Amino acid sequence: MRHSETRKGWLTTMKYVLCLVLYSVGTNTAYAYLDPGTGSIVIQSLIAALAAVSFVITTYWQRVRGYFTKFLRKKSDLEDTDEKRDNE
């Protein structure tokens, strides 16, 4: 498949998405009912997403901190060796 064919497919898909969005926004009346249960499901989903993100961050925090500590330690070690060479 050539690059131009892939691009044409992507543009066609984007046209359909744009038409769907414009059609959805352009409707005047929805005649829809959202009961209180829908709001609680949305709130529960947001709380669950926040809990999942905080769990992932706390789980991988040690790895991230270790990576930056090694990076900064290597940088400071290089600067120390450069200063020693300059002093000699």
DSSP file (Angstrom, degrees, kcal/mol; ACC not computed):
  #  RESIDUE AA STRUCTURE BP1 BP2  ACC     N-H-->O    O-->H-N    N-H-->O    O-->H-N    TCO  KAPPA ALPHA  PHI   PSI    X-CA   Y-CA   Z-CA
    1    1 A M              0   0    0      0, 0.0     2,-0.1     0, 0.0     0, 0.0   0.000 360.0 360.0 360.0 131.2    0.0    0.0    0.0
    2    2 A R     >  -     0   0    0      1,-0.1     4,-1.8     4,-0.0     3,-0.2  -0.389 360.0-113.4 -83.1 162.4    1.4    3.4   -1.0
    3    3 A H  H  > S+     0   0    0      1,-0.2     4,-2.3     2,-0.2     5,-0.2   0.864 115.7  55.2 -62.8 -37.6    1.6    6.4    1.2
    4    4 A S  H  > S+     0   0    0      1,-0.2     4,-2.2     2,-0.2    -1,-0.2   0.857 106.3  51.6 -67.3 -34.0   -0.9    8.3   -0.9
    5    5 A E  H  > S+     0   0    0      2,-0.2     4,-2.1     1,-0.2    -1,-0.2   0.899 110.3  48.7 -68.4 -39.3   -3.5    5.5   -0.6
    6    6 A T  H  X S+     0   0    0     -4,-1.8     4,-2.2     1,-0.2    -2,-0.2   0.906 111.2  50.2 -65.0 -41.3   -3.1    5.5    3.2
    7    7 A R  H  X S+     0   0    0     -4,-2.3     4,-2.6     2,-0.2    -2,-0.2   0.892 108.8  51.7 -65.1 -39.6   -3.5    9.3    3.2
    8    8 A K  H  X S+     0   0    0     -4,-2.2     4,-2.3     2,-0.2    -1,-0.2   0.905 110.2  49.3 -63.7 -40.9   -6.7    9.1    1.1
    9    9 A G  H  X S+     0   0    0     -4,-2.1     4,-2.1     2,-0.2    -1,-0.2   0.901 111.4  49.1 -63.7 -40.7   -8.2    6.6    3.5
   10   10 A W  H  X S+     0   0    0     -4,-2.2     4,-2.4     2,-0.2    -2,-0.2   0.914 111.4  48.9 -65.2 -43.1   -7.4    8.7    6.4
   11   11 A L  H  X S+     0   0    0     -4,-2.6     4,-2.0     2,-0.2    -2,-0.2   0.890 110.3  51.3 -64.8 -39.0   -8.9   11.8    4.8
   12   12 A T  H  X S+     0   0    0     -4,-2.3     4,-2.0     2,-0.2    -1,-0.2   0.914 110.6  48.8 -63.1 -42.7  -12.0    9.9    3.9
   13   13 A T  H  X S+     0   0    0     -4,-2.1     4,-2.4     1,-0.2    -2,-0.2   0.917 110.2  51.0 -63.3 -43.2  -12.4    8.7    7.5
   14   14 A M  H  X S+     0   0    0     -4,-2.4     4,-2.6     1,-0.2    -1,-0.2   0.857 106.9  54.6 -64.8 -34.3  -11.9   12.2    8.8
   15   15 A K  H  X S+     0   0    0     -4,-2.0     4,-2.5     2,-0.2    -1,-0.2   0.925 109.3  47.5 -63.0 -43.9  -14.6   13.5    6.5
   16   16 A Y  H  X S+     0   0    0     -4,-2.0     4,-2.3     2,-0.2    -2,-0.2   0.907 112.6  48.8 -64.2 -41.5  -17.0   11.0    7.9
   17   17 A V  H  X S+     0   0    0     -4,-2.4     4,-2.6     2,-0.2    -2,-0.2   0.922 111.4  49.8 -64.3 -43.5  -16.1   11.9   11.5
   18   18 A L  H  X S+     0   0    0     -4,-2.6     4,-2.7     1,-0.2     5,-0.2   0.911 111.2  49.1 -61.5 -43.1  -16.5   15.6   10.7
   19   19 A C  H  X S+     0   0    0     -4,-2.5     4,-2.3     2,-0.2    -1,-0.2   0.904 111.5  49.6 -63.3 -40.6  -19.9   15.0    9.1
   20   20 A L  H  X S+     0   0    0     -4,-2.3     4,-2.3     2,-0.2    -2,-0.2   0.915 112.4  47.1 -64.4 -43.4  -21.0   12.9   12.1
   21   21 A V  H  X S+     0   0    0     -4,-2.6     4,-2.5     2,-0.2     5,-0.2   0.936 113.3  47.7 -64.5 -46.4  -19.9   15.6   14.6
   22   22 A L  H  X S+     0   0    0     -4,-2.7     4,-2.0     1,-0.2    -1,-0.2   0.888 112.2  49.9 -63.4 -38.1  -21.6   18.4   12.6
   23   23 A Y  H  X S+     0   0    0     -4,-2.3     4,-0.5    -5,-0.2    -1,-0.2   0.904 112.1  48.1 -65.5 -40.7  -24.8   16.4   12.4
   24   24 A S  H >< S+     0   0    0     -4,-2.3     3,-0.6     1,-0.2    -2,-0.2   0.888 114.9  44.4 -67.4 -39.2  -24.7   15.7   16.1
   25   25 A V  H 3< S+     0   0    0     -4,-2.5    -1,-0.2     1,-0.2    -2,-0.2   0.825 108.4  59.2 -74.3 -31.3  -24.1   19.3   17.0
   26   26 A G  H 3< S+     0   0    0     -4,-2.0    -1,-0.2    -5,-0.2    -2,-0.2   0.545  76.6 109.6 -79.9  -6.9  -26.6   20.6   14.6
   27   27 A T    <<  -     0   0    0     -3,-0.6     3,-0.1    -4,-0.5    -3,-0.0  -0.473  55.5-154.6 -72.0 141.4  -29.6   18.8   16.0
   28   28 A N  S    S+     0   0    0      1,-0.2     2,-0.4    -2,-0.2    -1,-0.1   0.948  73.3  21.5 -81.4 -52.4  -32.1   21.1   17.8
   29   29 A T        -     0   0    0      1,-0.1    -1,-0.2     2,-0.0     0, 0.0  -0.966  51.6-174.2-126.4 134.4  -33.9   18.8   20.3
   30   30 A A        -     0   0    0     -2,-0.4    -1,-0.1    -3,-0.1     3,-0.1   0.774  18.7-153.9 -96.3 -29.3  -32.6   15.5   21.7
   31   31 A Y        +     0   0    0      1,-0.2     2,-0.3     0, 0.0    -2,-0.0   0.914  44.0 148.4  51.7  46.3  -35.6   14.4   23.7
   32   32 A A        -     0   0    0      2,-0.0     2,-0.5     0, 0.0    -1,-0.2  -0.794  39.5-148.8-111.0 153.1  -33.3   12.4   25.9
   33   33 A Y        -     0   0    0     -2,-0.3     2,-0.6    -3,-0.1     0, 0.0  -0.986   6.5-168.2-124.1 125.4  -33.6   11.6   29.6
   34   34 A L        -     0   0    0     -2,-0.5    -2,-0.0     3,-0.0     5,-0.0  -0.945  15.1-154.4-111.9 112.2  -30.6   11.2   31.9
   35   35 A D    >>  -     0   0    0     -2,-0.6     3,-1.4     1,-0.1     4,-0.9  -0.323  32.9 -99.9 -79.9 168.1  -31.6    9.8   35.2
   36   36 A P  H 3> S+     0   0    0      0, 0.0     4,-1.8     0, 0.0     5,-0.2   0.775 119.2  67.2 -60.3 -26.2  -29.5   10.4   38.4
   37   37 A G  H 3> S+     0   0    0      1,-0.2     4,-2.0     2,-0.2     5,-0.1   0.841  94.4  57.5 -63.1 -32.7  -27.9    7.0   38.0
   38   38 A T  H <> S+     0   0    0     -3,-1.4     4,-2.0     1,-0.2    -1,-0.2   0.914 105.6  49.6 -65.2 -42.4  -26.1    8.2   34.9
   39   39 A G  H  X S+     0   0    0     -4,-0.9     4,-2.3     1,-0.2    -1,-0.2   0.892 110.0  50.4 -63.2 -39.9  -24.5   11.0   36.8
   40   40 A S  H  X S+     0   0    0     -4,-1.8     4,-2.6     1,-0.2    -1,-0.2   0.860 108.5  52.7 -68.8 -33.4  -23.3    8.7   39.6
   41   41 A I  H  X S+     0   0    0     -4,-2.0     4,-2.2     2,-0.2    -1,-0.2   0.904 109.6  49.2 -66.1 -40.2  -21.8    6.3   37.0
   42   42 A V  H  X S+     0   0    0     -4,-2.0     4,-2.2     2,-0.2    -2,-0.2   0.929 112.6  47.2 -63.9 -44.8  -19.9    9.2   35.4
   43   43 A I  H  X S+     0   0    0     -4,-2.3     4,-2.3     1,-0.2    -2,-0.2   0.910 111.8  50.4 -63.8 -42.6  -18.6   10.3   38.9
   44   44 A Q  H  X S+     0   0    0     -4,-2.6     4,-2.4     1,-0.2    -1,-0.2   0.878 109.3  52.1 -63.1 -37.2  -17.6    6.8   39.7
   45   45 A S  H  X S+     0   0    0     -4,-2.2     4,-2.3     2,-0.2    -2,-0.2   0.913 109.7  48.5 -65.4 -42.5  -15.7    6.4   36.5
   46   46 A L  H  X S+     0   0    0     -4,-2.2     4,-2.3     2,-0.2    -2,-0.2   0.911 112.3  48.3 -63.6 -42.4  -13.8    9.6   37.1
   47   47 A I  H  X S+     0   0    0     -4,-2.3     4,-2.3     1,-0.2    -2,-0.2   0.907 111.9  49.8 -64.3 -41.6  -12.9    8.5   40.6
   48   48 A A  H  X S+     0   0    0     -4,-2.4     4,-2.4     2,-0.2    -2,-0.2   0.888 109.9  50.9 -64.8 -38.7  -11.8    5.1   39.3
   49   49 A A  H  X S+     0   0    0     -4,-2.3     4,-2.4     2,-0.2    -2,-0.2   0.919 110.9  48.3 -65.0 -42.9   -9.7    6.8   36.7
   50   50 A L  H  X S+     0   0    0     -4,-2.3     4,-2.4     1,-0.2    -2,-0.2   0.899 111.8  50.0 -63.4 -40.5   -8.0    9.0   39.3
   51   51 A A  H  X S+     0   0    0     -4,-2.3     4,-2.1     2,-0.2    -2,-0.2   0.903 111.1  49.1 -64.6 -40.6   -7.4    6.0   41.5
   52   52 A A  H  X S+     0   0    0     -4,-2.4     4,-2.3     2,-0.2    -2,-0.2   0.912 111.7  48.4 -65.5 -42.4   -5.8    4.0   38.6
   53   53 A V  H  X S+     0   0    0     -4,-2.4     4,-2.5     1,-0.2    -2,-0.2   0.923 112.2  48.5 -64.6 -43.6   -3.5    6.9   37.6
   54   54 A S  H  X S+     0   0    0     -4,-2.4     4,-2.4     1,-0.2    -1,-0.2   0.877 110.9  51.6 -65.1 -35.9   -2.4    7.4   41.2
   55   55 A F  H  X S+     0   0    0     -4,-2.1     4,-2.2     2,-0.2    -2,-0.2   0.925 111.1  46.9 -64.2 -44.8   -1.7    3.7   41.6
   56   56 A V  H  X S+     0   0    0     -4,-2.3     4,-2.2     2,-0.2    -2,-0.2   0.913 112.8  49.6 -64.5 -42.3    0.4    3.6   38.4
   57   57 A I  H  X S+     0   0    0     -4,-2.5     4,-0.8     1,-0.2    -2,-0.2   0.935 113.4  45.2 -63.8 -45.5    2.3    6.7   39.5
   58   58 A T  H  < S+     0   0    0     -4,-2.4     4,-0.4     1,-0.2    -1,-0.2   0.847 112.5  52.9 -68.1 -31.4    3.1    5.3   42.9
   59   59 A T  H  < S+     0   0    0     -4,-2.2     3,-0.3     1,-0.2     4,-0.3   0.912 119.1  32.6 -68.8 -41.9    4.0    1.9   41.5
   60   60 A Y  H  X S+     0   0    0     -4,-2.2     4,-2.2     1,-0.2    -1,-0.2   0.363  90.7  98.0 -98.0   5.4    6.5    3.3   39.0
   61   61 A W  H  X S+     0   0    0     -4,-0.8     4,-2.9     1,-0.2     5,-0.2   0.898  81.7  53.2 -61.4 -41.3    7.7    6.2   41.1
   62   62 A Q  H  > S+     0   0    0     -4,-0.4     4,-2.5    -3,-0.3    -1,-0.2   0.901 109.7  48.5 -61.9 -40.7   10.8    4.4   42.3
   63   63 A R  H  > S+     0   0    0     -4,-0.3     4,-2.2     2,-0.2    -1,-0.2   0.922 113.6  46.1 -64.6 -44.2   11.9    3.5   38.8
   64   64 A V  H  X S+     0   0    0     -4,-2.2     4,-2.1     2,-0.2     5,-0.2   0.931 114.6  47.1 -65.3 -45.7   11.4    7.1   37.6
   65   65 A R  H  X S+     0   0    0     -4,-2.9     4,-2.3     1,-0.2    -2,-0.2   0.897 112.0  51.0 -63.4 -41.3   13.3    8.5   40.5
   66   66 A G  H  X S+     0   0    0     -4,-2.5     4,-2.5    -5,-0.2    -1,-0.2   0.887 108.1  52.5 -63.0 -40.0   16.1    6.0   40.1
   67   67 A Y  H  X S+     0   0    0     -4,-2.2     4,-2.3     1,-0.2    -2,-0.2   0.942 112.9  42.9 -62.2 -48.0   16.5    6.8   36.5
   68   68 A F  H  X S+     0   0    0     -4,-2.1     4,-2.7     2,-0.2     5,-0.2   0.850 112.0  54.5 -69.8 -32.9   16.8   10.6   37.1
   69   69 A T  H  X S+     0   0    0     -4,-2.3     4,-2.5    -5,-0.2    -1,-0.2   0.931 110.9  45.6 -64.2 -44.4   19.1   10.0   40.1
   70   70 A K  H  X S+     0   0    0     -4,-2.5     4,-2.5     2,-0.2    -2,-0.2   0.915 113.6  50.2 -63.0 -42.8   21.4    7.9   37.9
   71   71 A F  H  X S+     0   0    0     -4,-2.3     4,-1.9     1,-0.2    -2,-0.2   0.928 114.6  42.3 -61.8 -46.9   21.3   10.5   35.2
   72   72 A L  H  X S+     0   0    0     -4,-2.7     4,-2.5     2,-0.2    -1,-0.2   0.864 113.1  53.4 -70.2 -35.8   22.1   13.4   37.5
   73   73 A R  H  X S+     0   0    0     -4,-2.5     4,-2.5    -5,-0.2    -2,-0.2   0.919 109.4  48.4 -65.0 -42.9   24.8   11.4   39.3
   74   74 A K  H  X S+     0   0    0     -4,-2.5     4,-2.2     2,-0.2    -1,-0.2   0.904 111.9  50.2 -62.4 -40.7   26.5   10.6   36.0
   75   75 A K  H  X S+     0   0    0     -4,-1.9     4,-1.9     1,-0.2    -2,-0.2   0.916 112.4  45.6 -64.9 -43.7   26.4   14.2   35.0
   76   76 A S  H  X S+     0   0    0     -4,-2.5     4,-2.2     2,-0.2    -1,-0.2   0.865 110.9  53.8 -69.3 -35.2   27.8   15.4   38.3
   77   77 A D  H  X S+     0   0    0     -4,-2.5     4,-2.2     2,-0.2    -1,-0.2   0.899 108.6  49.7 -63.7 -40.7   30.6   12.7   38.2
   78   78 A L  H  X S+     0   0    0     -4,-2.2     4,-2.0     1,-0.2    -2,-0.2   0.899 110.7  49.3 -64.5 -40.4   31.5   14.0   34.7
   79   79 A E  H  X S+     0   0    0     -4,-1.9     4,-2.1     2,-0.2    -2,-0.2   0.884 109.9  52.0 -65.9 -38.3   31.7   17.5   35.9
   80   80 A D  H  X S+     0   0    0     -4,-2.2     4,-2.1     2,-0.2    -2,-0.2   0.913 109.8  48.2 -64.4 -42.9   33.8   16.5   38.9
   81   81 A T  H  X S+     0   0    0     -4,-2.2     4,-2.0     1,-0.2    -1,-0.2   0.876 110.2  52.2 -66.6 -35.9   36.3   14.7   36.7
   82   82 A D  H  X S+     0   0    0     -4,-2.0     4,-2.0     2,-0.2    -1,-0.2   0.905 109.8  49.3 -64.0 -40.8   36.5   17.7   34.3
   83   83 A E  H  X S+     0   0    0     -4,-2.1     4,-1.9     2,-0.2    -2,-0.2   0.879 109.9  51.2 -66.2 -37.9   37.3   20.0   37.3
   84   84 A K  H  X S+     0   0    0     -4,-2.1     4,-1.2     1,-0.2    -1,-0.2   0.900 110.0  49.4 -65.2 -40.5   40.0   17.6   38.5
   85   85 A R  H  < S+     0   0    0     -4,-2.0     3,-0.2     1,-0.2    -2,-0.2   0.889 110.4  50.7 -65.7 -38.4   41.6   17.6   35.1
   86   86 A D  H  < S+     0   0    0     -4,-2.0    -1,-0.2     1,-0.2    -2,-0.2   0.856 108.4  52.3 -67.2 -35.0   41.5   21.4   35.0
   87   87 A N  H  <        0   0    0     -4,-1.9    -1,-0.2     1,-0.2    -2,-0.2   0.745 360.0 360.0 -73.1 -24.9   43.1   21.7   38.4
   88   88 A E     <        0   0    0     -4,-1.2    -1,-0.2    -3,-0.2    -2,-0.2   0.461 360.0 360.0 -80.9 360.0   46.0   19.4   37.4
